[in-house]
Amino acid sequence: MEKIKKKVGSMPNWLFWNLVWLIGIAGQLCWNMENQWFNTFVYAKIGGDVNIVTTMVIVSALVTTISTFVFGTLSDRIGKRKKFISIGYIIWGITTIIFGLTEFIRQSQVGQILLVSAFLVVLTDAVMSFFGSMGNDCGYNTWLNDHTNDDNKGKIGAVLAALPVFGTVVGTVIGGILVNIGNPTVSTDNYNPALDNYQLLFGVMGGFVIIVGILSLFFLKDSPTVEPYKDGTFFRQFSQTFNFKTLKGNKDNKEMFLSCLVACLFFIPFNFYFVHMGNWLIYDIGFTAGDMGLVEGISLLLAVALTIPFSKLIDKNKTPLLVFIGLFINAFGLLLTYFLIKSPESVNLASLFSLKNIPLFLCVFFIGLGYVLIMQACMIWTRSLFPKQCRGQFEGIRVCFFTLIPMFIGTLIGNLIIKLTPQETPIYDVYDHIIDVPQENLFLFASILVLFAFIPLFFASRLYYKRIREDKNDRPTRNDKLEDGINVLDDKNNLNAHGYNFRYNVNYNNEKIFKHAINLKEWNFYQIIYGDYSIQLTIGHLSYIANISATVINLKTREKISSGVMLPFKKLKLDQNPEENSKISFNENGTFVEFEVKDESRILKYQDSKLNIELNLDNLKANEKLVIATAFDSKKKFYLNYKENFYKVNGTIKSDNLQLNIENGTGLIDWGRGRWPYSHNWVWGSFSTKLNGIPFGLNIGYGFGNLEYATENAIFYDNKGYKLKKLIVKNGNKNYLEPWEIKDEDDIIEMKFTPIYDNYTENRYIVISTNCHQVYGYFSGKCKIDDKIIEFNNVLGFIEQAKNRW
């Protein structure tokens, strides 16, 4: 059999990933030139005035944004990215080399006027940024986004995060080596940055980018899924990016802008210190350009290595958590730098790899790790929300938040901090001008402002997880059958069984988790409907607290009798099979409970000072029930559930003001075992009746777990189960007593639920909270079973919506 070659788009897998890294590294090397070495070049060769660096960064950010919008719109209209990458990279490399020539202009007679040299530096940098953005931002980044899917988004996210760091590592380490070549003062106590060899650096790096641009002409291919998208004239389409009515029409744009705002509030303080870090290490701390490159390069390389395990959070749909971790680590690193690295006395300048320099490496490591995690997460998060037909154009919006606004605001504030910070000993450049030396207070201010990014992160996270839940609910349900005799858990206590059955055919092997799992939740819940009364009995535990309760509700008068006990730090040994004969007993402090399962009956007893309940439920094992094993996002979390919603019930209920004899009532069991997330929601509904003497019932459930394998929705007719897929539910969420309209996606059942009473309960015990609207009412509608239409009217039942933290 011929081996099928794996492809990404129109390219072999190996070629795609090699191009991703090659083009990405080349682009990041050029950006590293601009963000790192251009600034040290200006201080060494043009003048140590921070205003030049600030102007250069702001103009570069503005030009980059304009270029991205223009070429992004153009690439969307023609449906091609390749030519923008190739042409952009070639010109980008050429202009990088040209930028270095401003050194000679500064040395000329015209360049003696600092303003003239500064203008030419800013101008050449702007030209370079214009074509760099054409090749990298709207070209390469959009091309990569075109090829991103659910299977590779985590890997691409890791690449996007690693590329800037690898670019910085390679650029700073090799760049430091190159600029120091030919400088006779490098190994002396009188190191002079003005003698560094920047022409060699810019020539090598620019030449490499030109070669990559030429290679992309021959090997790069556009995604076959990208088609030209034209919306009127070029100028009309270009302006649509700024049309807020258009933007408002996309339901994901609010989340996209909030995630962009998170990045923006991070990158504003990032631009306080990052553009000045090289000059801080050289002029304030005293390292050579080569050692500065090694400090940043080695620290950031270690940071990249640690981001690999973190990238799995993206695949697990926990991107906001990754951003949270990144913000915290970055702020910690910045604060650590401020307190530990104050002056040349804080480090060992003579021996870079001495023990005294470990704190410096750690500080840069933490700063870099936080930066890489945030870059990785925010790039994937934001780009995943771009409209498919105009990804290039929306790349301009991303650049506004990631580059333009942060560089404009951040560098201006950084400039102000540097200018207002007094220098104990002035340092002069080669032209006898005082050098504006960056100092450690930049890191203090940055660490404080980074914390503001947590505010939009909170709101963006809520939208993110809501979208993820909705996406899961939109996925088709397969309704897989559970295998006979399968263990619910594997050897690592992960869920091993997925799907449903109409009989209990699995083995709940909870031996390993019963004693140790703090999130283990197990319960046996019974509810009986008789006339106007609802009777509920529960025995269960949440690992750290046991719950035994009984409730009797008169649905007509709204009178309710509730009783029970909560037992902190107590677990109850419950049955492992809901159908095997068993007896669960509790008798402490005046409360007696006994749930017994026999071959043909279930006997429920509850006695305390308020209530005396004795019930007998017919246990017909031949009846089909709903058994479902549901997964949550975490492998360790699961829910095994057994529900039967038609038991014939007889018995007595006694209290001070109530004597109720039940004859032929209807009952249900909810037998649940699982490890749940701390915070979760669910919707559960059920009813039972007889239609012309034939048992008929319904169970519905949704709002939690992964419903890809099966849902909790099923019809029971004449003791047989009929599976439903997902439901389409319309109800007054803000008013639980408004009517509900419910039907399934296959048009098997259609019904209306008319509420009569909301049995609302709320409990709070420090870290535990439960909030449940159990709404009783009448179901009316019709369903199709074996090509037979069955109608039902005014059947009493309930739907409950719960929000829990336990």
ABEGO torsion letter per residue (X at the ends): XBBBBBBBEABBAAAAAAAAAAAAAAAAAAAAAAAAAAAAAAAAAAEABAAAAAAAAAAAAAAAAAAAAAAAAAAAAAGBAAAAAAAAAAAAAAAAAAAAAAAAAAABAAAABAAAAAAAAAAAAAAAAAAAAAAAAABAAAAAAAABBAAAAAAAAAAAAAAAAAAAAAAAAAAAAAAABGBAAAABABBBAAABBAAAAAAAAAAAAAAAAAAAAAABBBBAABBBBBBEBAAAAAAAAABAAAAAABAAAAAAAAAAAAAAAAAAAAAAAAAAAAAAAAAAAGBBAAAAAAAAAAAAAAAAAAAAAAAAAAAAGAAAAAAAAAAAAAAAAAAAAAAABABAAABBAABAABAAAAAAAAAAAAAAAAAAAAAAAAAAAAAAABBAAAAAAAAAAAAAAAAAAAAAAAAAAAAAAAAABBBABBBBBAAGBBBBBBBAAAAAAAAAAAAAAAAAAAAAAAAAAAAAAAAAAABBBAGBBBBBGBBABBAAGBBABBEBBABBABBBBAAAAAAABAABBBBBBBBBBBEABBBBBBBBBAGABBBBBBBBBBAAAGBBBBBEBBBBGBBBBBBABAABBBBBBBBBGGBBBBBBBBAABBBBBBBBAABBBBBBBBBBAABBBBBBBBBBABAABBBBBBBBABBBBBEBBBBAABBBBBBGBBBBBBBBBEBBBABBBBBBBBBBBBBGGBBBBBBBBBGBEBAAABBABBBBBGGBBBBBBBBBBBBBAABAABBBBBBBAAGABBBBBBBABBBBBBBBBGABBBBBBBBBBBBBEBBBBGGBBBBBBGBBBBBBBBBBBX
